[in-house]
Amino acid sequence: MPAYYPPTGFHFKVEVNGIDGDTEQRFQEVSGLSFEVETEPMRSGGENRFEYKLPKRAKYPNLVLKRGLLTGTKFLDWFKSAMNTYYTVFVFDFKPADILITLLDEADQPVAKWNVIQAYPLKWSMSDLKSSENAIVIETMELAYQYFEQIK
């Protein structure tokens, strides 16, 4: 039986449904793929040692994507389109997108996939500009989503 080695987390790609292009898939960091179940406490008469915790619903944190600053990308255009739509009170023609995150092995073959459902932009920021440092400018995009599911 061959030894099992857990996959490394540095080789992955991010695909946004409806946005094509190799540079669109390159991010240096993805975070926010987690969930937690909310609970509601219930006390039972006569039982003072503990209280029951009843499950309510799952909570998902925001998805955070980081990469070196790129200009004029389709992903950024989609992001800006959402932000501009949010300012228009009566018109909401922006469409959320599904995002596929794929963890790859050394031969570029999928190890695991997560489908993030109905993601929409919340925040864009970039790293500080400092003349005393020789660092790459990083843009950070934060998105809300309904839920995610692991495909493989």
C-alpha positions in Angstrom: 0.0 0.0 0.0 1.6 3.3 -1.0 2.1 6.0 1.6 -0.5 8.9 1.6 0.8 12.4 1.6 -1.7 15.2 2.3 -1.9 17.7 -0.6 -0.1 21.0 -0.4 -2.2 24.2 -0.4 -0.1 26.4 -2.7 -1.2 25.1 -6.1 -4.8 26.0 -7.0 -6.9 28.0 -9.4 -10.1 30.1 -9.0 -12.6 30.2 -11.8 -15.5 32.6 -11.8 -18.5 31.4 -13.8 -18.8 33.6 -16.9 -15.3 35.1 -16.7 -12.6 33.5 -18.8 -8.9 34.0 -19.0 -5.8 32.6 -17.5 -4.8 35.7 -15.5 -8.3 35.7 -14.0 -7.6 32.4 -12.3 -4.4 33.3 -10.6 -4.7 34.3 -7.0 -2.0 34.0 -4.3 -4.4 33.4 -1.4 -8.0 32.1 -0.9 -9.6 32.1 2.5 -13.2 31.8 3.9 -14.0 28.3 2.9 -15.4 27.2 6.2 -18.8 26.9 7.9 -20.1 26.8 11.4 -23.5 25.6 12.6 -25.4 28.1 14.8 -27.0 26.6 17.9 -29.9 27.7 20.1 -29.7 26.8 23.8 -32.6 25.0 25.3 -32.9 24.5 29.0 -34.8 21.5 30.4 -36.8 21.7 33.6 -35.0 19.9 36.4 -31.7 19.5 34.5 -29.2 22.0 35.9 -25.9 20.4 34.9 -26.1 21.4 31.2 -28.3 22.9 28.6 -29.1 21.4 25.2 -27.7 23.0 22.1 -30.1 22.7 19.1 -28.7 23.2 15.6 -30.2 26.1 13.7 -28.4 26.9 10.4 -25.0 27.0 8.9 -23.0 30.3 8.8 -20.4 31.0 6.1 -17.7 33.7 6.4 -16.9 35.9 3.5 -14.6 34.6 0.7 -11.4 36.5 0.5 -9.2 36.4 -2.7 -5.8 38.0 -2.9 -3.5 38.5 -5.8 -0.9 40.9 -7.3 -2.6 44.0 -8.6 -4.0 43.6 -12.1 -5.7 46.3 -14.1 -8.3 45.9 -16.8 -9.4 42.4 -16.0 -12.8 41.0 -16.5 -13.0 39.9 -12.9 -12.4 43.5 -11.8 -14.9 44.8 -14.3 -17.5 42.3 -12.8 -16.5 43.5 -9.3 -16.9 47.2 -10.2 -20.2 46.5 -12.0 -21.6 45.1 -8.7 -20.3 48.1 -6.7 -21.8 50.6 -9.2 -25.1 48.7 -9.1 -25.3 48.8 -5.3 -25.4 52.6 -5.5 -28.5 52.6 -7.7 -31.4 52.1 -5.4 -34.1 51.2 -8.0 -32.0 49.1 -10.4 -30.4 45.8 -9.4 -29.4 44.1 -12.6 -26.2 42.6 -11.2 -25.9 38.8 -11.3 -24.0 37.0 -8.6 -21.6 34.3 -9.9 -20.6 30.8 -8.8 -16.9 30.4 -8.2 -15.0 27.1 -8.6 -11.9 26.7 -6.4 -9.7 23.7 -7.5 -6.8 22.4 -5.5 -4.2 20.9 -7.9 -1.4 18.4 -7.5 2.1 18.6 -9.0 0.8 17.3 -12.4 -1.9 20.0 -12.5 -4.6 17.4 -11.8 -7.5 18.3 -9.5 -7.2 16.9 -5.9 -10.3 18.6 -4.6 -12.9 21.1 -5.8 -15.2 23.5 -4.0 -18.2 25.2 -5.7 -19.0 28.6 -4.1 -22.6 29.4 -4.8 -24.0 32.9 -5.7 -21.0 35.0 -4.7 -21.2 38.8 -4.9 -18.6 41.5 -4.2 -18.5 43.3 -0.9 -15.0 45.0 -0.6 -11.9 45.7 -2.7 -8.7 47.0 -1.2 -5.0 47.1 -2.0 -1.9 46.9 0.1 -0.2 50.1 1.3 2.2 51.9 -1.0 5.6 52.3 0.8 8.7 53.8 -0.7 10.8 52.1 1.9 9.8 48.6 0.8 10.2 46.6 -2.3 7.0 44.7 -2.2 4.4 43.6 -4.7 1.1 45.5 -4.6 -1.6 43.1 -3.5 -5.3 43.6 -4.2 -7.8 41.9 -1.9 -11.4 41.2 -2.9 -14.0 40.1 -0.4 -17.2 38.4 -1.5 -20.3 37.1 0.3 -21.9 33.9 -0.8 -24.8 31.7 0.1 -22.9 28.4 0.7 -20.3 26.1 -0.8 -20.1 22.4 -1.6 -17.1 20.1 -2.1 -17.4 18.4 -5.4 -14.5 16.0 -5.3 
